[in-house]
Amino acid sequence: MTGVSADKDVAVVGAGAAGLAAGRRLVEAGLEVAILEARDRIGGRAWTVEARPGLPVDLGCEWLHCAERNPLVAVARNLGFDVDEHSEFWSTRTSRLRLGQAAYDDIMAALEAFWEKVDACGEEDRDVACSEFFDPESPWHPWLDSAMGRIAGASLAEVSALDQARIKETDLNWRLPAGYGSVIARYGAGLPVALEAPVTGIDWNGPAVALDTPKGRVTARAVVLALPASLIAAEAIAFAPALPPAKLEAAANLPLGSDLKVFLAADGKPFGGQYDMQYSGRFDRTDSGHYLIHPYGRPIVEAYYGGRNAKDLEAAGPAAMLDFAMEELADVFGAEFRGELSLITHSSWMSDPWARGAYSYAKPGWADARATLAEPLDDRLFFAGEATSISDGASCHGAYQSGLDAAEALLARFGQGGKAGMQS
């Protein structure tokens, strides 16, 4: 990593997957680039930590969604990481066993009908709330509302169906045993990143763009803003001139949802030897979680919560997180294992000042906000990040691709690319 220096061709604000992708492409084109990161690490919301020595867990993104077309599969393999081609989709097997075949068929039919109606919004370009397409009196409504909390970080009533229709999810989701955050960190290694250098102001009045940080001022011909939509909406950076109202309005209607990960130590075999199994906590209430038992055979339980439940649990703190997980796990496995689990780490994206949430969703009526947020300004301010991705919003690979797209747009603006283009 490097310190801050001035007079660059391009300044990239943010060293998450989007900013690192943009920065690498621009460096490869021969440009002088400064990547400015507020945190003391790179990776953004891709963050792998050791819950225990030799036990990596992802506090942020974890699954290689849409694995058959996810560009980060090749990136991971090229960097020497193993990819686990996990074939089971979420808790299919365990849900069938717990519910019984008839109830399982019923819930799957209701879910399929719901997504068919959501997908029809994409064909009709109709932007309404997801709640319009599921009967609130259905016995499966609480479960689906809980699932939407984990998918989008918000309730069915808060999420645009058209936005969900445009996000082209598939059922193929692979994993990275060493951690998604580890992949992104290695991908960004060696790039010209200044850490603990939050950008506080951007002046784009003159021929050069000036960016203020606690480590000094950086000037550049162009800027790639690879920030969460939440920071743009909150005007965490003072722009001169101010960003257009349409840009701020788009960011405000792409809030980052509430999602929480909690990791529990599960030494021994408190679950009777269950290996790499997934469970839905409850089917009869919205405030419920999703549980992964012994992933890769490791001695942990990973709990995942979304929406209001995640927000409330993060605010309540670790003891409440552990109590909630123990209650739901006891419903499935009995209470005899309660003394064998302990909380070892958890995420805190909602209170993280550089994220202010997990990942973006569009509010009803605002699916087009992603395109508005992505639109460059004055051919000098370019925007990237998962919130700017129409087909892959709320994903790490969407962020990565948006960074590459922003870099290509910038290079096209300045000619054939490289140093000569920036100087012409």
NUROLO-436210 format. One record per residue (C-alpha): residue number from 1; residue in one letter; x, y, z. Coordinates in Angstrom, 1 decimal, always signed. Layout:
N
- seq|type|px|py|pz
- NUM|a|X|Y|Z
...
% end
This chain:
424
- seq|type|px|py|pz
- 1|m|+0.0|+0.0|+0.0
- 2|t|+1.1|+3.6|-0.6
- 3|g|+0.6|+7.0|+0.7
- 4|v|-1.4|+9.7|-1.0
- 5|s|+0.2|+11.7|-3.8
- 6|a|-1.2|+14.3|-6.2
- 7|d|-1.5|+14.9|-9.9
- 8|k|-2.9|+11.6|-11.0
- 9|d|-4.7|+10.6|-14.1
- 10|v|-7.5|+9.0|-12.2
- 11|a|-8.6|+8.9|-8.6
- 12|v|-10.7|+5.9|-7.5
- 13|v|-12.8|+6.4|-4.3
- 14|g|-13.3|+3.1|-2.5
- 15|a|-11.2|-0.1|-2.5
- 16|g|-14.0|-2.6|-2.5
- 17|a|-14.5|-5.0|-5.4
- 18|a|-15.7|-2.2|-7.7
- 19|g|-12.9|+0.2|-6.9
- 20|l|-10.2|-2.5|-7.1
- 21|a|-11.6|-3.7|-10.5
- 22|a|-11.6|-0.2|-11.9
- 23|g|-8.2|+0.6|-10.5
- 24|r|-6.6|-2.6|-11.8
- 25|r|-8.0|-2.0|-15.3
- 26|l|-6.8|+1.6|-15.4
- 27|v|-3.3|+0.7|-14.1
- 28|e|-3.1|-2.0|-16.8
- 29|a|-3.9|+0.7|-19.3
- 30|g|-0.9|+2.6|-18.2
- 31|l|-2.5|+5.3|-16.2
- 32|e|-1.4|+6.9|-13.0
- 33|v|-4.0|+6.0|-10.4
- 34|a|-4.7|+6.7|-6.8
- 35|i|-7.2|+4.4|-5.0
- 36|l|-8.5|+6.2|-1.8
- 37|e|-9.9|+3.9|+0.9
- 38|a|-11.5|+5.1|+4.2
- 39|r|-10.9|+1.8|+6.0
- 40|d|-7.6|+0.3|+7.2
- 41|r|-8.0|-2.6|+4.8
- 42|i|-9.1|-3.2|+1.2
- 43|g|-12.2|-5.3|+0.2
- 44|g|-15.1|-3.2|+1.4
- 45|r|-18.0|-5.5|+2.1
- 46|a|-16.0|-8.5|+1.1
- 47|w|-14.2|-9.3|+4.3
- 48|t|-12.8|-12.5|+5.6
- 49|v|-11.7|-12.8|+9.2
- 50|e|-10.4|-15.7|+11.3
- 51|a|-13.1|-16.6|+13.8
- 52|r|-10.4|-18.8|+15.3
- 53|p|-6.9|-19.5|+14.2
- 54|g|-7.1|-21.3|+10.9
- 55|l|-10.9|-20.9|+10.7
- 56|p|-11.8|-18.2|+8.1
- 57|v|-15.4|-16.8|+7.9
- 58|d|-16.9|-14.2|+5.7
- 59|l|-18.5|-11.3|+7.5
- 60|g|-19.7|-10.0|+4.1
- 61|c|-20.4|-11.7|+0.8
- 62|e|-19.8|-15.4|+0.8
- 63|w|-21.4|-17.2|-2.1
- 64|l|-20.3|-17.1|-5.8
- 65|h|-23.9|-16.5|-6.9
- 66|c|-24.8|-17.3|-10.6
- 67|a|-21.6|-19.4|-10.6
- 68|e|-22.0|-20.4|-14.2
- 69|r|-21.5|-16.8|-15.4
- 70|n|-19.8|-15.2|-12.4
- 71|p|-16.5|-13.7|-13.6
- 72|l|-15.0|-14.0|-10.1
- 73|v|-15.0|-17.8|-10.4
- 74|a|-12.2|-17.5|-12.9
- 75|v|-10.5|-14.7|-10.9
- 76|a|-10.5|-16.8|-7.8
- 77|r|-9.1|-19.9|-9.6
- 78|n|-6.4|-17.8|-11.4
- 79|l|-5.3|-16.5|-8.0
- 80|g|-4.9|-20.0|-6.7
- 81|f|-8.1|-20.3|-4.6
- 82|d|-10.1|-23.5|-4.4
- 83|v|-13.8|-23.2|-5.5
- 84|d|-16.3|-25.5|-3.8
- 85|e|-18.9|-26.4|-6.4
- 86|h|-21.7|-26.7|-3.9
- 87|s|-24.7|-28.3|-5.6
- 88|e|-27.5|-28.2|-3.0
- 89|f|-29.6|-25.1|-3.1
- 90|w|-30.1|-23.7|+0.3
- 91|s|-32.2|-25.7|+2.7
- 92|t|-34.1|-27.8|+0.2
- 93|r|-33.5|-31.2|+1.8
- 94|t|-34.0|-30.3|+5.4
- 95|s|-37.1|-28.2|+4.6
- 96|r|-38.7|-31.3|+3.0
- 97|l|-37.9|-33.4|+6.0
- 98|r|-39.2|-30.9|+8.5
- 99|l|-42.4|-29.9|+6.7
- 100|g|-43.3|-33.2|+5.2
- 101|q|-43.7|-33.7|+1.5
- 102|a|-47.2|-32.2|+1.1
- 103|a|-46.4|-29.0|+3.0
- 104|y|-43.1|-28.7|+1.2
- 105|d|-44.8|-29.0|-2.2
- 106|d|-47.3|-26.3|-1.1
- 107|i|-44.6|-23.8|-0.1
- 108|m|-42.6|-24.5|-3.2
- 109|a|-45.6|-24.0|-5.4
- 110|a|-46.4|-20.7|-3.6
- 111|l|-42.8|-19.6|-4.0
- 112|e|-42.7|-20.5|-7.7
- 113|a|-46.0|-18.6|-8.3
- 114|f|-44.6|-15.5|-6.5
- 115|w|-41.4|-15.4|-8.6
- 116|e|-43.4|-15.9|-11.8
- 117|k|-45.4|-12.8|-11.0
- 118|v|-42.3|-10.9|-10.0
- 119|d|-40.6|-11.9|-13.3
- 120|a|-43.7|-10.8|-15.2
- 121|c|-43.0|-7.2|-13.9
- 122|g|-39.8|-7.3|-15.9
- 123|e|-41.6|-8.2|-19.1
- 124|e|-44.3|-5.5|-18.4
- 125|d|-41.8|-2.9|-17.0
- 126|r|-44.2|-2.6|-14.0
- 127|d|-42.6|-1.2|-10.8
- 128|v|-44.6|-2.2|-7.7
- 129|a|-43.8|-3.6|-4.3
- 130|c|-43.1|-7.4|-4.0
- 131|s|-45.8|-7.6|-1.4
- 132|e|-48.4|-7.2|-4.2
- 133|f|-47.7|-10.7|-5.4
- 134|f|-48.1|-12.8|-2.2
- 135|d|-51.3|-13.2|-0.1
- 136|p|-50.7|-11.8|+3.4
- 137|e|-53.1|-14.4|+4.7
- 138|s|-51.1|-17.3|+3.3
- 139|p|-49.5|-19.5|+6.0
- 140|w|-46.2|-19.1|+4.1
- 141|h|-46.2|-15.3|+4.1
- 142|p|-44.1|-15.0|+7.2
- 143|w|-41.5|-17.3|+5.8
- 144|l|-41.3|-15.5|+2.5
- 145|d|-41.1|-12.1|+4.2
- 146|s|-38.3|-13.4|+6.3
- 147|a|-36.6|-14.8|+3.2
- 148|m|-36.9|-11.4|+1.4
- 149|g|-35.2|-9.9|+4.4
- 150|r|-32.2|-12.1|+3.7
- 151|i|-32.4|-11.6|+0.0
- 152|a|-32.8|-7.8|-0.1
- 153|g|-32.4|-6.7|+3.5
- 154|a|-36.0|-5.4|+3.7
- 155|s|-39.6|-6.6|+3.7
- 156|l|-41.7|-7.6|+0.8
- 157|a|-43.5|-4.2|+1.0
- 158|e|-40.3|-2.3|+0.8
- 159|v|-38.7|-3.9|-2.2
- 160|s|-39.3|-3.2|-5.9
- 161|a|-40.5|-6.2|-7.8
- 162|l|-39.2|-4.8|-11.1
- 163|d|-35.7|-4.5|-9.5
- 164|q|-35.8|-8.1|-8.3
- 165|a|-37.0|-9.2|-11.8
- 166|r|-34.0|-7.4|-13.4
- 167|i|-31.5|-9.1|-11.1
- 168|k|-30.8|-12.3|-13.0
- 169|e|-30.2|-14.8|-10.2
- 170|t|-29.7|-18.5|-11.0
- 171|d|-29.8|-21.5|-8.7
- 172|l|-26.0|-22.2|-9.0
- 173|n|-24.2|-20.9|-6.0
- 174|w|-20.6|-22.0|-5.3
- 175|r|-18.3|-21.2|-2.3
- 176|l|-14.8|-20.3|-1.4
- 177|p|-13.4|-22.2|+1.5
- 178|a|-10.6|-19.6|+2.1
- 179|g|-13.2|-16.8|+2.0
- 180|y|-14.6|-14.4|-0.6
- 181|g|-12.9|-11.5|+1.2
- 182|s|-9.6|-13.3|+0.9
- 183|v|-10.0|-13.5|-2.9
- 184|i|-10.8|-9.8|-3.2
- 185|a|-7.9|-8.9|-0.9
- 186|r|-5.4|-10.9|-3.0
- 187|y|-6.9|-9.5|-6.2
- 188|g|-6.2|-6.0|-4.9
- 189|a|-2.7|-6.7|-3.6
- 190|g|-0.1|-4.4|-5.1
- 191|l|-2.5|-1.8|-6.4
- 192|p|-1.8|+1.9|-5.5
- 193|v|-4.2|+2.1|-2.5
- 194|a|-4.0|+4.7|+0.2
- 195|l|-5.7|+3.3|+3.4
- 196|e|-7.3|+5.4|+6.1
- 197|a|-7.8|+8.1|+3.5
- 198|p|-11.5|+8.9|+3.5
- 199|v|-12.5|+11.5|+0.8
- 200|t|-14.2|+14.4|+2.5
- 201|g|-14.6|+16.7|-0.4
- 202|i|-14.6|+16.7|-4.2
- 203|d|-14.2|+19.9|-6.2
- 204|w|-14.9|+19.4|-9.9
- 205|n|-15.3|+23.1|-10.8
- 206|g|-11.9|+23.4|-12.5
- 207|p|-10.1|+21.5|-15.3
- 208|a|-8.8|+19.0|-12.7
- 209|v|-10.8|+17.3|-10.0
- 210|a|-9.5|+17.9|-6.5
- 211|l|-10.2|+15.4|-3.8
- 212|d|-9.6|+16.2|-0.1
- 213|t|-8.5|+13.6|+2.4
- 214|p|-6.9|+13.7|+5.9
- 215|k|-3.6|+12.8|+4.2
- 216|g|-3.7|+15.6|+1.7
- 217|r|-5.3|+16.7|-1.5
- 218|v|-5.2|+14.6|-4.7
- 219|t|-5.9|+16.1|-8.1
- 220|a|-6.9|+14.0|-11.1
- 221|r|-8.2|+14.3|-14.6
- 222|a|-11.2|+12.0|-13.7
- 223|v|-12.7|+10.1|-10.8
- 224|v|-14.3|+6.7|-10.3
- 225|l|-16.7|+6.8|-7.3
- 226|a|-17.0|+3.3|-6.1
- 227|l|-19.0|+4.0|-2.9
- 228|p|-22.1|+2.5|-1.4
- 229|a|-25.2|+4.3|-2.4
- 230|s|-25.9|+5.0|+1.2
- 231|l|-22.9|+7.3|+1.4
- 232|i|-23.8|+9.2|-1.7
- 233|a|-27.4|+9.6|-0.4
- 234|a|-26.1|+10.9|+2.9
- 235|e|-23.8|+13.4|+1.1
- 236|a|-20.9|+12.0|+3.1
- 237|i|-18.6|+13.7|+0.6
- 238|a|-19.0|+17.5|+0.0
- 239|f|-19.2|+18.0|-3.8
- 240|a|-18.6|+21.4|-5.4
- 241|p|-20.7|+21.8|-7.4
- 242|a|-23.2|+19.6|-5.6
- 243|l|-24.3|+16.4|-7.3
- 244|p|-27.5|+16.9|-9.3
- 245|p|-30.7|+16.2|-7.4
- 246|a|-31.5|+13.3|-9.6
- 247|k|-28.3|+11.5|-8.6
- 248|l|-28.9|+12.1|-4.9
- 249|e|-32.6|+11.0|-5.3
- 250|a|-31.5|+7.8|-7.1
- 251|a|-29.0|+6.9|-4.3
- 252|a|-31.6|+7.6|-1.6
- 253|n|-34.0|+5.2|-3.3
- 254|l|-31.3|+2.5|-3.4
- 255|p|-30.8|+2.0|+0.4
- 256|l|-28.6|-0.7|+1.8
- 257|g|-30.6|-3.3|+3.5
- 258|s|-30.2|-4.8|+7.0
- 259|d|-28.5|-8.2|+7.1
- 260|l|-26.5|-9.8|+9.9
- 261|k|-24.2|-12.8|+10.2
- 262|v|-23.6|-14.5|+13.5
- 263|f|-21.0|-17.2|+13.9
- 264|l|-21.2|-19.7|+16.8
- 265|a|-18.6|-22.2|+17.9
- 266|a|-20.0|-25.8|+17.8
- 267|d|-17.3|-28.0|+19.1
- 268|g|-17.9|-31.7|+19.3
- 269|k|-21.1|-33.1|+17.7
- 270|p|-24.0|-31.2|+19.3
- 271|f|-26.1|-31.7|+16.2
- 272|g|-25.6|-35.5|+16.0
- 273|g|-22.9|-35.4|+13.3
- 274|q|-24.9|-33.1|+10.9
- 275|y|-22.5|-31.9|+8.2
- 276|d|-22.8|-28.9|+5.9
- 277|m|-26.6|-28.7|+6.4
- 278|q|-28.8|-25.7|+6.0
- 279|y|-32.0|-24.9|+8.0
- 280|s|-34.7|-22.3|+8.0
- 281|g|-35.3|-21.3|+11.6
- 282|r|-39.1|-21.0|+11.5
- 283|f|-41.8|-21.0|+8.8
- 284|d|-44.4|-19.3|+10.9
- 285|r|-42.9|-16.0|+11.7
- 286|t|-41.0|-13.2|+9.9
- 287|d|-38.4|-12.7|+12.6
- 288|s|-36.4|-15.8|+11.8
- 289|g|-33.0|-16.8|+10.5
- 290|h|-31.2|-19.2|+8.2
- 291|y|-28.6|-21.6|+9.7
- 292|l|-25.7|-23.4|+8.2
- 293|i|-24.5|-26.3|+10.4
- 294|h|-20.8|-27.2|+10.2
- 295|p|-20.0|-25.6|+6.8
- 296|y|-17.2|-27.7|+5.2
- 297|g|-17.3|-29.8|+8.3
- 298|r|-15.9|-27.0|+10.4
- 299|p|-16.9|-26.7|+14.1
- 300|i|-19.2|-23.6|+13.7
- 301|v|-22.8|-22.7|+13.0
- 302|e|-23.4|-19.7|+10.7
- 303|a|-26.6|-17.8|+11.4
- 304|y|-28.0|-15.3|+8.9
- 305|y|-30.7|-12.8|+9.6
- 306|g|-32.3|-10.1|+7.4
- 307|g|-34.6|-7.1|+7.5
- 308|r|-36.0|-5.7|+10.7
- 309|n|-34.9|-8.8|+12.6
- 310|a|-31.3|-8.2|+11.6
- 311|k|-31.4|-4.5|+12.4
- 312|d|-32.9|-5.2|+15.9
- 313|l|-30.4|-8.0|+16.7
- 314|e|-27.4|-5.9|+15.7
- 315|a|-28.7|-3.1|+17.9
- 316|a|-29.4|-5.4|+20.8
- 317|g|-25.8|-6.8|+20.8
- 318|p|-24.0|-10.2|+21.0
- 319|a|-25.9|-11.6|+23.9
- 320|a|-29.2|-11.1|+22.2
- 321|m|-27.8|-12.6|+19.0
- 322|l|-26.7|-15.7|+20.8
- 323|d|-30.1|-16.1|+22.7
- 324|f|-32.1|-15.7|+19.5
- 325|a|-30.0|-18.3|+17.6
- 326|m|-30.2|-20.8|+20.5
- 327|e|-34.0|-20.4|+20.7
- 328|e|-34.4|-21.2|+17.0
- 329|l|-31.9|-24.0|+16.9
- 330|a|-33.6|-25.6|+20.0
- 331|d|-36.9|-25.7|+18.0
- 332|v|-35.2|-28.0|+15.6
- 333|f|-32.6|-29.9|+17.6
- 334|g|-33.9|-29.7|+21.2
- 335|a|-32.5|-27.8|+24.1
- 336|e|-29.8|-30.2|+25.3
- 337|f|-27.0|-28.7|+23.3
- 338|r|-27.4|-25.1|+24.7
- 339|g|-24.3|-25.2|+26.7
- 340|e|-22.2|-26.3|+23.8
- 341|l|-22.5|-23.2|+21.6
- 342|s|-20.8|-19.8|+22.0
- 343|l|-20.7|-16.7|+19.9
- 344|i|-17.3|-16.1|+18.3
- 345|t|-17.9|-13.2|+15.9
- 346|h|-20.6|-11.3|+14.0
- 347|s|-21.0|-8.7|+11.3
- 348|s|-22.1|-5.1|+12.0
- 349|w|-22.7|-3.6|+8.6
- 350|m|-25.6|-1.4|+9.6
- 351|s|-23.5|+0.5|+12.1
- 352|d|-20.4|+0.5|+9.9
- 353|p|-19.9|+4.2|+9.0
- 354|w|-18.4|+3.3|+5.6
- 355|a|-21.3|+1.0|+4.6
- 356|r|-24.4|+1.9|+6.6
- 357|g|-26.0|-1.3|+5.5
- 358|a|-25.4|-4.6|+3.8
- 359|y|-26.3|-4.3|+0.1
- 360|s|-28.7|-2.3|-2.0
- 361|y|-32.3|-2.8|-3.0
- 362|a|-34.6|-0.5|-5.0
- 363|k|-37.7|+0.9|-3.3
- 364|p|-41.0|+0.3|-5.2
- 365|g|-41.1|+2.7|-8.2
- 366|w|-37.4|+3.2|-8.2
- 367|a|-35.9|+0.2|-10.2
- 368|d|-34.5|+2.7|-12.8
- 369|a|-32.5|+4.4|-10.0
- 370|r|-29.6|+2.0|-10.7
- 371|a|-29.2|+3.3|-14.2
- 372|t|-29.4|+6.9|-13.0
- 373|l|-26.8|+6.3|-10.3
- 374|a|-24.4|+4.7|-12.8
- 375|e|-24.6|+7.6|-15.3
- 376|p|-21.3|+9.6|-15.5
- 377|l|-21.2|+13.3|-14.9
- 378|d|-19.4|+15.7|-17.2
- 379|d|-17.3|+12.8|-18.5
- 380|r|-15.2|+13.2|-15.4
- 381|l|-17.1|+11.6|-12.6
- 382|f|-17.8|+7.9|-13.2
- 383|f|-19.8|+5.7|-10.8
- 384|a|-19.4|+2.1|-9.9
- 385|g|-20.5|-0.3|-7.1
- 386|e|-23.1|-3.0|-6.8
- 387|a|-25.9|-0.4|-6.5
- 388|t|-25.2|+0.6|-10.1
- 389|s|-25.6|-2.9|-11.5
- 390|i|-29.0|-3.5|-13.1
- 391|s|-28.7|-7.3|-13.7
- 392|d|-26.4|-8.1|-10.7
- 393|g|-27.2|-5.6|-8.0
- 394|a|-26.5|-6.6|-4.4
- 395|s|-23.7|-8.9|-5.4
- 396|c|-19.9|-8.9|-5.3
- 397|h|-19.7|-9.9|-8.9
- 398|g|-22.0|-7.1|-9.8
- 399|a|-19.7|-4.6|-8.0
- 400|y|-16.7|-6.1|-9.7
- 401|q|-18.2|-5.9|-13.2
- 402|s|-19.4|-2.3|-12.6
- 403|g|-15.9|-1.3|-11.8
- 404|l|-14.6|-2.8|-15.0
- 405|d|-17.5|-1.0|-16.9
- 406|a|-16.7|+2.3|-15.3
- 407|a|-13.0|+2.0|-16.2
- 408|e|-13.8|+1.1|-19.8
- 409|a|-16.2|+4.1|-20.1
- 410|l|-13.5|+6.4|-18.7
- 411|l|-10.9|+5.0|-21.2
- 412|a|-13.3|+5.4|-24.1
- 413|r|-13.9|+9.0|-23.1
- 414|f|-10.2|+9.7|-23.2
- 415|g|-9.4|+8.1|-26.5
- 416|q|-7.8|+4.7|-27.1
- 417|g|-6.9|+4.3|-23.5
- 418|g|-3.6|+4.6|-21.6
- 419|k|-1.6|+7.7|-20.8
- 420|a|-1.8|+9.2|-24.2
- 421|g|-5.6|+9.3|-24.1
- 422|m|-5.6|+11.1|-20.8
- 423|q|-3.2|+13.7|-22.0
- 424|s|-4.9|+14.4|-25.3
% end
